[in-house]
Amino acid sequence: MNDSKFNSDTHIVFESQLKDEVVKCPFKAEKYDLIVNKDSIVEYVIHALPTEIGEFIDTMHILVNDNPIPYSYKFRCEGVKPTISLSSTEIDFNKFLLDHQLTRSITVENTCKLPVKV
């Protein structure tokens, strides 16, 4: 909220962008420059879009015009690939009598950190 007497020009920058690590930064803001009118509230929307497996940590700095101290927020996300493990890769029903039922089963195990729909 901008509770000052003036409009605020703001600029968002991620620390990784300052270090030329833009390719590795999975965090994206919908807007990087905003004017926050006095007595108003603006919502910043940040997305995490990891393209690699692993943990990503970054700091977002909000720079406000005529304010020497930036506001800083830490972000963290983990890129995960969905994986499963099967107890068997083959089911053999072999030979059995006509008009009889035979049941076999396999076990599907989720081996990643996210829920997986099979």
BATORLO-985781 format. One record per residue: residue in three letters; z, x, y of N, C-alpha, C in turn. Coordinates in steps of 0.1 Angstrom, whole numbers, plus 5000, padded with zeros to 4 digits. Example, Ala and Ser with C-alpha at 12.3 -4.5 7.8 and 13.67 -1.06 7.14 Angstrom:
// residues 2
Ala507851324943507851234955507851324967 Ser507151284978507151374989507951295000 
//
This chain:
// residues 118
Met500050084988500050005000500050095012 Asn499250055022499150125034500050055044 Asp501250105046502150035056502250105069 Ser501250185072501250255085500550175095 Lys500450225107499850145118498350165119 Phe497750255110496350285110495750275097 Asn494450265097493650265084493750405078 Ser493650415065493750545059492450575051 Asp491850695054490750735047491250815035 Thr490950785023491450855011490350905003 His490651014996489651074987490351114974 Ile489751084963490351114950489651234944 Val490351324938489851444931490651474919 Phe490051504908490751544896490851704897 Glu491951754892492151904892491051974885 Ser490651914874489551984866488251994874 Gln488051894883486851904891486852024901 Leu488052064905488252174914487952304906 Lys488152304893487952424885486652424878 Asp485652344882484352334875484452294861 Glu485352214857485552164843485152014842 Val484151974850483851834851483351784838 Val482651864830482151824817483251784808 Lys484351864808485451834799486451724804 Cys486251684817487251584822486851444817 Pro487651384809487251244805487651134814 Phe488351174825488851074834487851044845 Lys487550924848486650884859487250774867 Ala487050784880487450684889486250594893 Glu486450464896485350384899484850424913 Lys485750464922485450514935486250634938 Tyr485650724945486350854949486650854964 Asp486050774972486350764986486650614989 Leu487750594996488150455000488750455014 Ile488650345020489350325033490350215030 Val491650245032492750155029493150105043 Asn492849975046493149915059494749905060 Lys495149905072496649895074497149765068 Asp498349765063498949645057498149595045 Ser497449675038496649625027496949705014 Ile496549655003496749714990495349734984 Val495049844979493849874972494149924958 Glu493449864948493649904934492650014930 Tyr493150124925492250224920492150204905 Val490950204900490650184885490250324880 Ile490950374870490650494863490350474849 His489250534844488850524830489050654823 Ala489450644810489450764801488350744791 Leu487350844791486150844783486050974776 Pro486851004766486751134760485451134751 Thr484751254751483551274743483751374732 Glu484951434732485351534722486651504716 Ile486951554704488251534697489251624703 Gly490351574706491451664712492151594723 Glu493151664728494051614739493451664752 Phe493451574762493051604775494151564785 Ile494451664794495451644804494851684817 Asp495051604827494451634841495451574851 Thr495251614863496051564874495051504885 Met495351384889494551324899495251344912 His494551384923495151404936494451304945 Ile495351234952494851134963495151204976 Leu494051234983494151304996493951195007 Val494951195016494951095026494651165039 Asn493651115047493351185059494551195069 Asp494751315075495851345084497151345077 Asn497151355064498451375056498351505048 Pro499151605052498951735045499451735031 Ile500151635026500751635012499951535004 Pro499251574994498551484985499451414976 Tyr499051294971499851224961499151264948 Ser500051304938499451354925500051274914 Tyr499151244904499451174892498851244880 Lys499651254870499251324857498651214848 Phe497551254841496851174831496751244818 Arg496851174807496751224794496051124785 Cys495151174777494551094766494151184755 Glu493851124743493551204732492251144726 Gly491251224724489951184718490151184703 Val489851074696490151064682488851004675 Lys488451064664487351004656487850924645 Pro487450804643487850714632487450774619 Thr488450794610488150844596488950774586 Ile488350764574489050704563488950794550 Ser489750764541489750844528489650734517 Leu488750754507488650664496489250734483 Ser489850644475490450694462489350734452 Ser488150674454487050704445485750674452 Thr484750754449483450724455482450654446 Glu483050624434482150554424483050454416 Ile482450344413483150244405482250214393 Asp482750234381481950214369482550094361 Phe481749994360482249874352481849894337 Asn481149994334480750014320480249894313 Lys480349884300479849764293481049674290 Phe480749544291481749444287481049314284 Leu481749224278481249094272480749004284 Leu479648934280479148834289480148724292 Asp480148664304481048564308482548604308 His482748724309484148774311484248844325 Gln485348854330485548914343486349044342 Leu485849144349486549274349486749314363 Thr487849364367488149394381488449544382 Arg487949604391488249744395488549744410 Ser489349844414489649854428489649994433 Ile489450014446489550144452490550134463 Thr491150244467492150244478491450304490 Val491550234502491050284514492250324523 Glu492250454527493350504535492850544549 Asn493550494559493250534573493850674575 Thr493050774578493550914580493450954595 Cys493250864604493250904618494350834626 Lys494450864639495550814647495350674653 Leu494150614650493850484655493650384644 Pro493850254647493550154637492050154634 Val491750134621490350134617490050004609 Lys489049934613488549814606487549844596 Val487749804583486849834573486049714569 
//
